[in-house]
């Protein structure tokens, strides 16, 4: 255990990005074994080696920046998925607007006539038919 600690000293270690790359690699391995594709099995090693490279890397600033960019990307994808789900579920009962100030998606119940809408994010107001 002490040897491992000594070996890992100054190295970046595991972060969310590396963990997800390893999970992605395992996922490809699973598909490769189900389809019996040896090419896919070999391709699964590429993300795995990249994850190992990141974990053992001594350039911790660069790895931290990559992890930050990855986390930001995941956050954006989650927001988009949530908005798409809201759009798909609620078009009959709600109307959707995008704030002209900050591009925030705003959901308004239908059938309330002409109303003043204020953006919950940037407080910009506009009048629209609901
Ligand atoms: Zn806004």
Boltz pocket constraint, residues with backbone or C-beta under 6 A from the ligand:
constraints:
  - pocket:
      binder: B
      contacts: [[A, 99], [A, 100], [A, 101], [A, 102], [A, 103], [A, 104], [A, 119], [A, 120], [A, 121], [A, 122], [A, 123], [A, 124]]
      max_distance: 6.0
